[in-house]
Amino acid sequence: MIEIYLPIVVLLVISVALSVVILFFSRIFGPFRPNRRKLTPYESGMTPIGPAQRRIPVKFYLVAVLFIIFDIEVIFILPWAVVFRDLGAVALVGMAVFIVILLIAFIYEWKKGAMVWE
């Protein structure tokens, strides 16, 4: 039974080893001349003004939740639609429950004002 996982383990070991080797050689042979100006935070070429930690409006989080709602919907509905005829009525009810839960989340987002962008 464990033999079927051997290619995955080999791939994982090779990818980790290759990553370590690449990082090692880039540190050894690559240019590394740090100074105060290079180590300062860079954002759009402007000198940083004010604190680095600013409050982010909740609206950004609501948009992120909205993206996750639609992303999860697509991830689950597409495979379900491909094999819909083979699944039967139980799968139809299950998908209806899933869509109702997503609809509740969508209504919550709408009521919180995530659809209105200023």
Biopython code that builds the backbone (N, CA, C, O; Angstrom):
import numpy as np
from Bio.PDB.StructureBuilder import StructureBuilder

atoms = [
    (1, "MET", "N", (0.826, -1.203, 0.000)),
    (1, "MET", "CA", (0.000, 0.000, 0.000)),
    (1, "MET", "C", (0.863, 1.258, 0.000)),
    (1, "MET", "O", (0.508, 2.255, -0.627)),
    (2, "ILE", "N", (1.973, 1.215, 0.687)),
    (2, "ILE", "CA", (2.813, 2.407, 0.780)),
    (2, "ILE", "C", (3.564, 2.688, -0.511)),
    (2, "ILE", "O", (4.049, 3.801, -0.713)),
    (3, "GLU", "N", (3.667, 1.694, -1.386)),
    (3, "GLU", "CA", (4.391, 1.877, -2.641)),
    (3, "GLU", "C", (3.712, 2.904, -3.552)),
    (3, "GLU", "O", (4.377, 3.544, -4.366)),
    (4, "ILE", "N", (2.409, 3.061, -3.420)),
    (4, "ILE", "CA", (1.720, 4.006, -4.292)),
    (4, "ILE", "C", (2.051, 5.457, -3.932)),
    (4, "ILE", "O", (1.890, 6.354, -4.759)),
    (5, "TYR", "N", (2.512, 5.688, -2.704)),
    (5, "TYR", "CA", (2.877, 7.042, -2.291)),
    (5, "TYR", "C", (4.347, 7.354, -2.535)),
    (5, "TYR", "O", (4.773, 8.489, -2.322)),
    (6, "LEU", "N", (5.111, 6.401, -2.965)),
    (6, "LEU", "CA", (6.540, 6.596, -3.178)),
    (6, "LEU", "C", (6.837, 7.682, -4.217)),
    (6, "LEU", "O", (7.724, 8.497, -3.965)),
    (7, "PRO", "N", (6.161, 7.747, -5.362)),
    (7, "PRO", "CA", (6.451, 8.837, -6.305)),
    (7, "PRO", "C", (6.180, 10.226, -5.723)),
    (7, "PRO", "O", (6.897, 11.180, -6.027)),
    (8, "ILE", "N", (5.160, 10.336, -4.899)),
    (8, "ILE", "CA", (4.854, 11.632, -4.278)),
    (8, "ILE", "C", (5.952, 12.020, -3.301)),
    (8, "ILE", "O", (6.363, 13.180, -3.256)),
    (9, "VAL", "N", (6.429, 11.062, -2.521)),
    (9, "VAL", "CA", (7.507, 11.334, -1.563)),
    (9, "VAL", "C", (8.778, 11.716, -2.310)),
    (9, "VAL", "O", (9.469, 12.654, -1.914)),
    (10, "VAL", "N", (9.092, 11.002, -3.384)),
    (10, "VAL", "CA", (10.285, 11.310, -4.165)),
    (10, "VAL", "C", (10.173, 12.716, -4.754)),
    (10, "VAL", "O", (11.139, 13.478, -4.706)),
    (11, "LEU", "N", (9.031, 13.066, -5.300)),
    (11, "LEU", "CA", (8.820, 14.396, -5.858)),
    (11, "LEU", "C", (8.973, 15.472, -4.782)),
    (11, "LEU", "O", (9.581, 16.514, -5.027)),
    (12, "LEU", "N", (8.427, 15.224, -3.608)),
    (12, "LEU", "CA", (8.535, 16.175, -2.504)),
    (12, "LEU", "C", (9.986, 16.351, -2.076)),
    (12, "LEU", "O", (10.432, 17.478, -1.861)),
    (13, "VAL", "N", (10.722, 15.267, -1.951)),
    (13, "VAL", "CA", (12.124, 15.341, -1.549)),
    (13, "VAL", "C", (12.945, 16.083, -2.604)),
    (13, "VAL", "O", (13.780, 16.921, -2.262)),
    (14, "ILE", "N", (12.718, 15.786, -3.865)),
    (14, "ILE", "CA", (13.467, 16.452, -4.937)),
    (14, "ILE", "C", (13.156, 17.949, -4.957)),
    (14, "ILE", "O", (14.067, 18.764, -5.094)),
    (15, "SER", "N", (11.890, 18.315, -4.824)),
    (15, "SER", "CA", (11.535, 19.732, -4.882)),
    (15, "SER", "C", (12.088, 20.506, -3.686)),
    (15, "SER", "O", (12.544, 21.638, -3.849)),
    (16, "VAL", "N", (12.058, 19.919, -2.488)),
    (16, "VAL", "CA", (12.628, 20.596, -1.321)),
    (16, "VAL", "C", (14.141, 20.714, -1.470)),
    (16, "VAL", "O", (14.704, 21.770, -1.180)),
    (17, "ALA", "N", (14.805, 19.655, -1.913)),
    (17, "ALA", "CA", (16.257, 19.696, -2.092)),
    (17, "ALA", "C", (16.646, 20.725, -3.150)),
    (17, "ALA", "O", (17.597, 21.482, -2.953)),
    (18, "LEU", "N", (15.929, 20.761, -4.259)),
    (18, "LEU", "CA", (16.219, 21.731, -5.307)),
    (18, "LEU", "C", (16.014, 23.160, -4.808)),
    (18, "LEU", "O", (16.802, 24.046, -5.138)),
    (19, "SER", "N", (14.984, 23.392, -4.031)),
    (19, "SER", "CA", (14.740, 24.724, -3.479)),
    (19, "SER", "C", (15.872, 25.148, -2.555)),
    (19, "SER", "O", (16.336, 26.287, -2.622)),
    (20, "VAL", "N", (16.315, 24.248, -1.701)),
    (20, "VAL", "CA", (17.413, 24.565, -0.784)),
    (20, "VAL", "C", (18.697, 24.842, -1.557)),
    (20, "VAL", "O", (19.419, 25.785, -1.232)),
    (21, "VAL", "N", (18.990, 24.043, -2.565)),
    (21, "VAL", "CA", (20.200, 24.241, -3.363)),
    (21, "VAL", "C", (20.153, 25.582, -4.098)),
    (21, "VAL", "O", (21.153, 26.298, -4.133)),
    (22, "ILE", "N", (19.015, 25.927, -4.680)),
    (22, "ILE", "CA", (18.891, 27.203, -5.398)),
    (22, "ILE", "C", (19.069, 28.373, -4.441)),
    (22, "ILE", "O", (19.774, 29.328, -4.768)),
    (23, "LEU", "N", (18.446, 28.322, -3.267)),
    (23, "LEU", "CA", (18.607, 29.393, -2.286)),
    (23, "LEU", "C", (20.048, 29.498, -1.805)),
    (23, "LEU", "O", (20.565, 30.602, -1.636)),
    (24, "PHE", "N", (20.694, 28.375, -1.587)),
    (24, "PHE", "CA", (22.076, 28.360, -1.134)),
    (24, "PHE", "C", (22.996, 29.001, -2.170)),
    (24, "PHE", "O", (23.808, 29.862, -1.831)),
    (25, "PHE", "N", (22.874, 28.584, -3.437)),
    (25, "PHE", "CA", (23.744, 29.127, -4.476)),
    (25, "PHE", "C", (23.456, 30.598, -4.770)),
    (25, "PHE", "O", (24.374, 31.354, -5.088)),
    (26, "SER", "N", (22.216, 31.006, -4.669)),
    (26, "SER", "CA", (21.921, 32.417, -4.899)),
    (26, "SER", "C", (22.499, 33.288, -3.789)),
    (26, "SER", "O", (22.894, 34.427, -4.038)),
    (27, "ARG", "N", (22.551, 32.769, -2.583)),
    (27, "ARG", "CA", (23.137, 33.517, -1.463)),
    (27, "ARG", "C", (24.658, 33.573, -1.579)),
    (27, "ARG", "O", (25.272, 34.588, -1.251)),
    (28, "ILE", "N", (25.260, 32.490, -2.041)),
    (28, "ILE", "CA", (26.720, 32.430, -2.164)),
    (28, "ILE", "C", (27.204, 33.265, -3.355)),
    (28, "ILE", "O", (28.120, 34.074, -3.206)),
    (29, "PHE", "N", (26.605, 33.081, -4.520)),
    (29, "PHE", "CA", (27.112, 33.701, -5.743)),
    (29, "PHE", "C", (26.402, 34.997, -6.139)),
    (29, "PHE", "O", (26.909, 35.750, -6.971)),
    (30, "GLY", "N", (25.252, 35.258, -5.561)),
    (30, "GLY", "CA", (24.496, 36.451, -5.933)),
    (30, "GLY", "C", (25.012, 37.689, -5.223)),
    (30, "GLY", "O", (25.672, 37.590, -4.189)),
    (31, "PRO", "N", (24.710, 38.863, -5.782)),
    (31, "PRO", "CA", (25.147, 40.100, -5.127)),
    (31, "PRO", "C", (24.336, 40.345, -3.857)),
    (31, "PRO", "O", (23.113, 40.202, -3.848)),
    (32, "PHE", "N", (25.029, 40.713, -2.798)),
    (32, "PHE", "CA", (24.354, 41.013, -1.533)),
    (32, "PHE", "C", (25.118, 42.154, -0.879)),
    (32, "PHE", "O", (26.095, 41.931, -0.163)),
    (33, "ARG", "N", (24.672, 43.364, -1.127)),
    (33, "ARG", "CA", (25.295, 44.553, -0.564)),
    (33, "ARG", "C", (24.220, 45.374, 0.142)),
    (33, "ARG", "O", (23.742, 46.367, -0.406)),
    (34, "PRO", "N", (23.837, 44.969, 1.346)),
    (34, "PRO", "CA", (22.764, 45.703, 2.025)),
    (34, "PRO", "C", (23.244, 47.073, 2.513)),
    (34, "PRO", "O", (24.389, 47.230, 2.939)),
    (35, "ASN", "N", (22.366, 48.039, 2.445)),
    (35, "ASN", "CA", (22.612, 49.334, 3.071)),
    (35, "ASN", "C", (21.287, 49.846, 3.612)),
    (35, "ASN", "O", (20.247, 49.212, 3.437)),
    (36, "ARG", "N", (21.333, 50.986, 4.264)),
    (36, "ARG", "CA", (20.130, 51.483, 4.930)),
    (36, "ARG", "C", (19.007, 51.766, 3.932)),
    (36, "ARG", "O", (17.840, 51.481, 4.203)),
    (37, "ARG", "N", (19.363, 52.317, 2.799)),
    (37, "ARG", "CA", (18.344, 52.673, 1.813)),
    (37, "ARG", "C", (17.694, 51.440, 1.190)),
    (37, "ARG", "O", (16.488, 51.442, 0.942)),
    (38, "LYS", "N", (18.468, 50.392, 0.935)),
    (38, "LYS", "CA", (17.909, 49.175, 0.343)),
    (38, "LYS", "C", (17.019, 48.421, 1.316)),
    (38, "LYS", "O", (16.105, 47.713, 0.895)),
    (39, "LEU", "N", (17.269, 48.561, 2.592)),
    (39, "LEU", "CA", (16.511, 47.804, 3.583)),
    (39, "LEU", "C", (15.249, 48.521, 4.046)),
    (39, "LEU", "O", (14.492, 47.959, 4.838)),
    (40, "THR", "N", (14.994, 49.750, 3.576)),
    (40, "THR", "CA", (13.778, 50.453, 3.971)),
    (40, "THR", "C", (12.584, 49.898, 3.194)),
    (40, "THR", "O", (12.756, 49.414, 2.075)),
    (41, "PRO", "N", (11.394, 49.957, 3.758)),
    (41, "PRO", "CA", (10.212, 49.483, 3.040)),
    (41, "PRO", "C", (9.976, 50.330, 1.797)),
    (41, "PRO", "O", (10.127, 51.551, 1.829)),
    (42, "TYR", "N", (9.608, 49.680, 0.715)),
    (42, "TYR", "CA", (9.397, 50.369, -0.557)),
    (42, "TYR", "C", (7.946, 50.229, -0.951)),
    (42, "TYR", "O", (7.384, 49.134, -0.977)),
    (43, "GLU", "N", (7.353, 51.370, -1.258)),
    (43, "GLU", "CA", (5.984, 51.328, -1.745)),
    (43, "GLU", "C", (5.797, 52.441, -2.756)),
    (43, "GLU", "O", (5.768, 53.614, -2.387)),
    (44, "SER", "N", (5.677, 52.109, -3.958)),
    (44, "SER", "CA", (5.399, 52.996, -5.089)),
    (44, "SER", "C", (6.375, 54.166, -5.191)),
    (44, "SER", "O", (6.008, 55.222, -5.705)),
    (45, "GLY", "N", (7.594, 54.004, -4.718)),
    (45, "GLY", "CA", (8.623, 55.015, -4.892)),
    (45, "GLY", "C", (8.503, 56.224, -3.992)),
    (45, "GLY", "O", (9.270, 57.176, -4.133)),
    (46, "MET", "N", (7.561, 56.205, -3.076)),
    (46, "MET", "CA", (7.369, 57.354, -2.197)),
    (46, "MET", "C", (7.994, 57.089, -0.830)),
    (46, "MET", "O", (8.072, 55.947, -0.377)),
    (47, "THR", "N", (8.430, 58.147, -0.195)),
    (47, "THR", "CA", (8.974, 58.028, 1.150)),
    (47, "THR", "C", (7.838, 57.666, 2.104)),
    (47, "THR", "O", (6.781, 58.296, 2.072)),
    (48, "PRO", "N", (8.044, 56.661, 2.948)),
    (48, "PRO", "CA", (6.972, 56.277, 3.869)),
    (48, "PRO", "C", (6.636, 57.405, 4.840)),
    (48, "PRO", "O", (7.524, 58.001, 5.450)),
    (49, "ILE", "N", (5.341, 57.689, 4.972)),
    (49, "ILE", "CA", (4.864, 58.726, 5.888)),
    (49, "ILE", "C", (3.892, 58.080, 6.857)),
    (49, "ILE", "O", (2.978, 57.371, 6.437)),
    (50, "GLY", "N", (4.074, 58.310, 8.116)),
    (50, "GLY", "CA", (3.165, 57.785, 9.113)),
    (50, "GLY", "C", (3.527, 56.370, 9.524)),
    (50, "GLY", "O", (4.538, 55.823, 9.083)),
    (51, "PRO", "N", (2.698, 55.784, 10.369)),
    (51, "PRO", "CA", (3.004, 54.433, 10.858)),
    (51, "PRO", "C", (2.805, 53.376, 9.771)),
    (51, "PRO", "O", (2.005, 53.552, 8.852)),
    (52, "ALA", "N", (3.531, 52.302, 9.894)),
    (52, "ALA", "CA", (3.410, 51.219, 8.915)),
    (52, "ALA", "C", (2.122, 50.424, 9.119)),
    (52, "ALA", "O", (1.586, 49.857, 8.166)),
    (53, "GLN", "N", (1.633, 50.380, 10.332)),
    (53, "GLN", "CA", (0.410, 49.638, 10.640)),
    (53, "GLN", "C", (-0.778, 50.590, 10.601)),
    (53, "GLN", "O", (-0.974, 51.376, 11.528)),
    (54, "ARG", "N", (-1.562, 50.526, 9.550)),
    (54, "ARG", "CA", (-2.772, 51.342, 9.442)),
    (54, "ARG", "C", (-4.000, 50.460, 9.531)),
    (54, "ARG", "O", (-3.960, 49.270, 9.220)),
    (55, "ARG", "N", (-5.071, 51.060, 9.953)),
    (55, "ARG", "CA", (-6.336, 50.318, 10.004)),
    (55, "ARG", "C", (-6.877, 50.169, 8.591)),
    (55, "ARG", "O", (-6.931, 51.129, 7.823)),
    (56, "ILE", "N", (-7.269, 48.962, 8.269)),
    (56, "ILE", "CA", (-7.839, 48.686, 6.954)),
    (56, "ILE", "C", (-9.349, 48.621, 7.107)),
    (56, "ILE", "O", (-9.847, 47.979, 8.031)),
    (57, "PRO", "N", (-10.083, 49.272, 6.220)),
    (57, "PRO", "CA", (-11.543, 49.233, 6.340)),
    (57, "PRO", "C", (-12.085, 47.805, 6.214)),
    (57, "PRO", "O", (-11.518, 46.965, 5.514)),
    (58, "VAL", "N", (-13.169, 47.562, 6.895)),
    (58, "VAL", "CA", (-13.796, 46.245, 6.903)),
    (58, "VAL", "C", (-14.289, 45.874, 5.511)),
    (58, "VAL", "O", (-14.420, 44.693, 5.191)),
    (59, "LYS", "N", (-14.563, 46.877, 4.686)),
    (59, "LYS", "CA", (-15.074, 46.621, 3.339)),
    (59, "LYS", "C", (-14.127, 45.716, 2.537)),
    (59, "LYS", "O", (-14.588, 44.914, 1.725)),
    (60, "PHE", "N", (-12.818, 45.834, 2.755)),
    (60, "PHE", "CA", (-11.872, 44.981, 2.043)),
    (60, "PHE", "C", (-12.044, 43.525, 2.455)),
    (60, "PHE", "O", (-11.947, 42.624, 1.621)),
    (61, "TYR", "N", (-12.299, 43.296, 3.734)),
    (61, "TYR", "CA", (-12.521, 41.932, 4.197)),
    (61, "TYR", "C", (-13.835, 41.373, 3.652)),
    (61, "TYR", "O", (-13.927, 40.189, 3.330)),
    (62, "LEU", "N", (-14.839, 42.225, 3.554)),
    (62, "LEU", "CA", (-16.119, 41.773, 3.003)),
    (62, "LEU", "C", (-15.975, 41.374, 1.536)),
    (62, "LEU", "O", (-16.581, 40.398, 1.094)),
    (63, "VAL", "N", (-15.182, 42.120, 0.789)),
    (63, "VAL", "CA", (-14.944, 41.760, -0.612)),
    (63, "VAL", "C", (-14.179, 40.446, -0.691)),
    (63, "VAL", "O", (-14.435, 39.631, -1.578)),
    (64, "ALA", "N", (-13.242, 40.233, 0.228)),
    (64, "ALA", "CA", (-12.495, 38.967, 0.250)),
    (64, "ALA", "C", (-13.436, 37.804, 0.549)),
    (64, "ALA", "O", (-13.322, 36.744, -0.066)),
    (65, "VAL", "N", (-14.353, 37.989, 1.476)),
    (65, "VAL", "CA", (-15.325, 36.935, 1.794)),
    (65, "VAL", "C", (-16.222, 36.680, 0.589)),
    (65, "VAL", "O", (-16.565, 35.531, 0.309)),
    (66, "LEU", "N", (-16.601, 37.720, -0.118)),
    (66, "LEU", "CA", (-17.424, 37.563, -1.316)),
    (66, "LEU", "C", (-16.685, 36.759, -2.381)),
    (66, "LEU", "O", (-17.274, 35.898, -3.035)),
    (67, "PHE", "N", (-15.405, 37.039, -2.551)),
    (67, "PHE", "CA", (-14.603, 36.271, -3.500)),
    (67, "PHE", "C", (-14.562, 34.800, -3.096)),
    (67, "PHE", "O", (-14.691, 33.918, -3.945)),
    (68, "ILE", "N", (-14.384, 34.538, -1.820)),
    (68, "ILE", "CA", (-14.326, 33.156, -1.346)),
    (68, "ILE", "C", (-15.662, 32.452, -1.561)),
    (68, "ILE", "O", (-15.693, 31.272, -1.910)),
    (69, "ILE", "N", (-16.756, 33.166, -1.357)),
    (69, "ILE", "CA", (-18.082, 32.570, -1.583)),
    (69, "ILE", "C", (-18.221, 32.108, -3.028)),
    (69, "ILE", "O", (-18.619, 30.971, -3.283)),
    (70, "PHE", "N", (-17.896, 32.983, -3.972)),
    (70, "PHE", "CA", (-18.036, 32.609, -5.377)),
    (70, "PHE", "C", (-17.008, 31.579, -5.799)),
    (70, "PHE", "O", (-17.291, 30.734, -6.648)),
    (71, "ASP", "N", (-15.829, 31.638, -5.223)),
    (71, "ASP", "CA", (-14.786, 30.668, -5.549)),
    (71, "ASP", "C", (-15.193, 29.264, -5.097)),
    (71, "ASP", "O", (-15.053, 28.300, -5.850)),
    (72, "ILE", "N", (-15.687, 29.155, -3.889)),
    (72, "ILE", "CA", (-16.135, 27.850, -3.385)),
    (72, "ILE", "C", (-17.317, 27.341, -4.202)),
    (72, "ILE", "O", (-17.431, 26.145, -4.471)),
    (73, "GLU", "N", (-18.183, 28.248, -4.589)),
    (73, "GLU", "CA", (-19.337, 27.848, -5.394)),
    (73, "GLU", "C", (-18.894, 27.223, -6.712)),
    (73, "GLU", "O", (-19.404, 26.174, -7.106)),
    (74, "VAL", "N", (-17.963, 27.850, -7.381)),
    (74, "VAL", "CA", (-17.484, 27.326, -8.668)),
    (74, "VAL", "C", (-16.758, 26.004, -8.465)),
    (74, "VAL", "O", (-16.940, 25.070, -9.246)),
    (75, "ILE", "N", (-15.943, 25.918, -7.428)),
    (75, "ILE", "CA", (-15.162, 24.699, -7.185)),
    (75, "ILE", "C", (-16.073, 23.486, -6.973)),
    (75, "ILE", "O", (-15.747, 22.384, -7.415)),
    (76, "PHE", "N", (-17.198, 23.678, -6.308)),
    (76, "PHE", "CA", (-18.063, 22.541, -6.019)),
    (76, "PHE", "C", (-19.147, 22.306, -7.077)),
    (76, "PHE", "O", (-19.560, 21.166, -7.289)),
    (77, "ILE", "N", (-19.605, 23.353, -7.732)),
    (77, "ILE", "CA", (-20.715, 23.171, -8.675)),
    (77, "ILE", "C", (-20.241, 22.594, -10.010)),
    (77, "ILE", "O", (-20.959, 21.795, -10.612)),
    (78, "LEU", "N", (-19.075, 22.969, -10.481)),
    (78, "LEU", "CA", (-18.627, 22.458, -11.778)),
    (78, "LEU", "C", (-18.461, 20.939, -11.803)),
    (78, "LEU", "O", (-18.998, 20.302, -12.709)),
    (79, "PRO", "N", (-17.750, 20.325, -10.859)),
    (79, "PRO", "CA", (-17.670, 18.858, -10.894)),
    (79, "PRO", "C", (-19.037, 18.194, -10.686)),
    (79, "PRO", "O", (-19.322, 17.148, -11.267)),
    (80, "TRP", "N", (-19.867, 18.809, -9.858)),
    (80, "TRP", "CA", (-21.206, 18.268, -9.617)),
    (80, "TRP", "C", (-22.018, 18.297, -10.906)),
    (80, "TRP", "O", (-22.755, 17.354, -11.192)),
    (81, "ALA", "N", (-21.893, 19.370, -11.687)),
    (81, "ALA", "CA", (-22.658, 19.482, -12.921)),
    (81, "ALA", "C", (-22.202, 18.464, -13.960)),
    (81, "ALA", "O", (-22.999, 18.017, -14.785)),
    (82, "VAL", "N", (-20.933, 18.100, -13.925)),
    (82, "VAL", "CA", (-20.418, 17.135, -14.899)),
    (82, "VAL", "C", (-21.036, 15.761, -14.686)),
    (82, "VAL", "O", (-21.349, 15.070, -15.655)),
    (83, "VAL", "N", (-21.216, 15.356, -13.437)),
    (83, "VAL", "CA", (-21.736, 14.014, -13.149)),
    (83, "VAL", "C", (-23.155, 14.058, -12.588)),
    (83, "VAL", "O", (-23.574, 13.130, -11.896)),
    (84, "PHE", "N", (-23.891, 15.118, -12.876)),
    (84, "PHE", "CA", (-25.219, 15.312, -12.298)),
    (84, "PHE", "C", (-26.175, 14.172, -12.621)),
    (84, "PHE", "O", (-26.902, 13.726, -11.733)),
    (85, "ARG", "N", (-26.201, 13.690, -13.844)),
    (85, "ARG", "CA", (-27.158, 12.652, -14.250)),
    (85, "ARG", "C", (-26.907, 11.325, -13.539)),
    (85, "ARG", "O", (-27.837, 10.546, -13.329)),
    (86, "ASP", "N", (-25.662, 11.071, -13.170)),
    (86, "ASP", "CA", (-25.341, 9.810, -12.489)),
    (86, "ASP", "C", (-25.624, 9.860, -10.995)),
    (86, "ASP", "O", (-25.712, 8.809, -10.360)),
    (87, "LEU", "N", (-25.770, 11.040, -10.418)),
    (87, "LEU", "CA", (-25.883, 11.169, -8.965)),
    (87, "LEU", "C", (-27.300, 10.966, -8.443)),
    (87, "LEU", "O", (-27.481, 10.362, -7.385)),
    (88, "GLY", "N", (-28.278, 11.443, -9.138)),
    (88, "GLY", "CA", (-29.662, 11.243, -8.713)),
    (88, "GLY", "C", (-30.214, 12.378, -7.881)),
    (88, "GLY", "O", (-29.626, 13.456, -7.795)),
    (89, "ALA", "N", (-31.365, 12.111, -7.267)),
    (89, "ALA", "CA", (-32.112, 13.139, -6.537)),
    (89, "ALA", "C", (-31.437, 13.544, -5.235)),
    (89, "ALA", "O", (-31.567, 14.692, -4.810)),
    (90, "VAL", "N", (-30.720, 12.627, -4.595)),
    (90, "VAL", "CA", (-30.053, 12.953, -3.330)),
    (90, "VAL", "C", (-29.007, 14.042, -3.556)),
    (90, "VAL", "O", (-28.873, 14.955, -2.741)),
    (91, "ALA", "N", (-28.273, 13.950, -4.650)),
    (91, "ALA", "CA", (-27.269, 14.969, -4.965)),
    (91, "ALA", "C", (-27.925, 16.302, -5.294)),
    (91, "ALA", "O", (-27.369, 17.358, -4.995)),
    (92, "LEU", "N", (-29.105, 16.260, -5.908)),
    (92, "LEU", "CA", (-29.824, 17.492, -6.208)),
    (92, "LEU", "C", (-30.226, 18.209, -4.926)),
    (92, "LEU", "O", (-30.093, 19.429, -4.825)),
    (93, "VAL", "N", (-30.710, 17.464, -3.960)),
    (93, "VAL", "CA", (-31.087, 18.047, -2.668)),
    (93, "VAL", "C", (-29.845, 18.568, -1.947)),
    (93, "VAL", "O", (-29.874, 19.650, -1.360)),
    (94, "GLY", "N", (-28.772, 17.811, -1.989)),
    (94, "GLY", "CA", (-27.532, 18.251, -1.357)),
    (94, "GLY", "C", (-27.012, 19.542, -1.963)),
    (94, "GLY", "O", (-26.560, 20.431, -1.241)),
    (95, "MET", "N", (-27.073, 19.650, -3.275)),
    (95, "MET", "CA", (-26.618, 20.875, -3.932)),
    (95, "MET", "C", (-27.562, 22.026, -3.639)),
    (95, "MET", "O", (-27.122, 23.169, -3.521)),
    (96, "ALA", "N", (-28.846, 21.745, -3.520)),
    (96, "ALA", "CA", (-29.797, 22.803, -3.160)),
    (96, "ALA", "C", (-29.483, 23.359, -1.778)),
    (96, "ALA", "O", (-29.524, 24.572, -1.573)),
    (97, "VAL", "N", (-29.171, 22.488, -0.833)),
    (97, "VAL", "CA", (-28.792, 22.947, 0.513)),
    (97, "VAL", "C", (-27.514, 23.779, 0.445)),
    (97, "VAL", "O", (-27.411, 24.813, 1.105)),
    (98, "PHE", "N", (-26.545, 23.337, -0.345)),
    (98, "PHE", "CA", (-25.286, 24.057, -0.507)),
    (98, "PHE", "C", (-25.530, 25.447, -1.082)),
    (98, "PHE", "O", (-24.948, 26.423, -0.608)),
    (99, "ILE", "N", (-26.381, 25.547, -2.093)),
    (99, "ILE", "CA", (-26.658, 26.836, -2.717)),
    (99, "ILE", "C", (-27.432, 27.746, -1.768)),
    (99, "ILE", "O", (-27.228, 28.960, -1.781)),
    (100, "VAL", "N", (-28.306, 27.188, -0.953)),
    (100, "VAL", "CA", (-29.027, 28.006, 0.028)),
    (100, "VAL", "C", (-28.043, 28.583, 1.048)),
    (100, "VAL", "O", (-28.168, 29.746, 1.429)),
    (101, "ILE", "N", (-27.080, 27.799, 1.489)),
    (101, "ILE", "CA", (-26.069, 28.304, 2.425)),
    (101, "ILE", "C", (-25.261, 29.423, 1.773)),
    (101, "ILE", "O", (-25.000, 30.443, 2.410)),
    (102, "LEU", "N", (-24.864, 29.247, 0.519)),
    (102, "LEU", "CA", (-24.142, 30.305, -0.182)),
    (102, "LEU", "C", (-25.021, 31.535, -0.391)),
    (102, "LEU", "O", (-24.528, 32.662, -0.340)),
    (103, "LEU", "N", (-26.297, 31.334, -0.623)),
    (103, "LEU", "CA", (-27.215, 32.451, -0.793)),
    (103, "LEU", "C", (-27.342, 33.251, 0.502)),
    (103, "LEU", "O", (-27.422, 34.479, 0.469)),
    (104, "ILE", "N", (-27.362, 32.567, 1.627)),
    (104, "ILE", "CA", (-27.406, 33.253, 2.925)),
    (104, "ILE", "C", (-26.150, 34.100, 3.114)),
    (104, "ILE", "O", (-26.232, 35.239, 3.573)),
    (105, "ALA", "N", (-24.987, 33.547, 2.761)),
    (105, "ALA", "CA", (-23.742, 34.313, 2.859)),
    (105, "ALA", "C", (-23.755, 35.507, 1.917)),
    (105, "ALA", "O", (-23.283, 36.586, 2.273)),
    (106, "PHE", "N", (-24.290, 35.320, 0.727)),
    (106, "PHE", "CA", (-24.378, 36.408, -0.239)),
    (106, "PHE", "C", (-25.311, 37.511, 0.258)),
    (106, "PHE", "O", (-25.003, 38.693, 0.106)),
    (107, "ILE", "N", (-26.434, 37.143, 0.844)),
    (107, "ILE", "CA", (-27.368, 38.139, 1.389)),
    (107, "ILE", "C", (-26.725, 38.898, 2.548)),
    (107, "ILE", "O", (-26.917, 40.106, 2.688)),
    (108, "TYR", "N", (-25.976, 38.196, 3.363)),
    (108, "TYR", "CA", (-25.254, 38.843, 4.465)),
    (108, "TYR", "C", (-24.284, 39.891, 3.918)),
    (108, "TYR", "O", (-24.217, 41.006, 4.435)),
    (109, "GLU", "N", (-23.543, 39.538, 2.888)),
    (109, "GLU", "CA", (-22.607, 40.475, 2.266)),
    (109, "GLU", "C", (-23.350, 41.680, 1.692)),
    (109, "GLU", "O", (-22.895, 42.817, 1.817)),
    (110, "TRP", "N", (-24.473, 41.427, 1.073)),
    (110, "TRP", "CA", (-25.250, 42.500, 0.469)),
    (110, "TRP", "C", (-25.754, 43.469, 1.544)),
    (110, "TRP", "O", (-25.688, 44.686, 1.373)),
    (111, "LYS", "N", (-26.255, 42.914, 2.648)),
    (111, "LYS", "CA", (-26.766, 43.747, 3.739)),
    (111, "LYS", "C", (-25.654, 44.555, 4.402)),
    (111, "LYS", "O", (-25.898, 45.664, 4.879)),
    (112, "LYS", "N", (-24.444, 44.017, 4.438)),
    (112, "LYS", "CA", (-23.310, 44.725, 5.046)),
    (112, "LYS", "C", (-22.752, 45.803, 4.123)),
    (112, "LYS", "O", (-21.933, 46.614, 4.556)),
    (113, "GLY", "N", (-23.172, 45.829, 2.877)),
    (113, "GLY", "CA", (-22.752, 46.871, 1.951)),
    (113, "GLY", "C", (-21.515, 46.572, 1.152)),
    (113, "GLY", "O", (-20.858, 47.493, 0.668)),
    (114, "ALA", "N", (-21.174, 45.300, 0.998)),
    (114, "ALA", "CA", (-19.973, 44.948, 0.237)),
    (114, "ALA", "C", (-20.155, 45.169, -1.250)),
    (114, "ALA", "O", (-19.168, 45.253, -1.981)),
    (115, "MET", "N", (-21.397, 45.266, -1.721)),
    (115, "MET", "CA", (-21.632, 45.467, -3.153)),
    (115, "MET", "C", (-21.525, 46.934, -3.556)),
    (115, "MET", "O", (-21.429, 47.242, -4.744)),
    (116, "VAL", "N", (-21.541, 47.839, -2.584)),
    (116, "VAL", "CA", (-21.462, 49.273, -2.870)),
    (116, "VAL", "C", (-20.017, 49.711, -2.675)),
    (116, "VAL", "O", (-19.476, 49.644, -1.572)),
    (117, "TRP", "N", (-19.410, 50.155, -3.756)),
    (117, "TRP", "CA", (-18.013, 50.587, -3.682)),
    (117, "TRP", "C", (-17.955, 52.089, -3.924)),
    (117, "TRP", "O", (-18.539, 52.595, -4.882)),
    (118, "GLU", "N", (-17.250, 52.793, -3.053)),
    (118, "GLU", "CA", (-17.194, 54.257, -3.149)),
    (118, "GLU", "C", (-15.945, 54.717, -3.830)),
    (118, "GLU", "O", (-15.739, 55.920, -3.994)),
]
sb = StructureBuilder()
sb.init_structure("model")
sb.init_model(0)
sb.init_chain("A")
sb.init_seg("    ")
for serial, (resi, resn, name, xyz) in enumerate(atoms, 1):
    if name == "N":
        sb.init_residue(resn, " ", resi, " ")
    sb.init_atom(name, np.array(xyz, "f"), 0.0, 1.0, " ", f" {name:<3s}", serial, name[0])
structure = sb.get_structure()
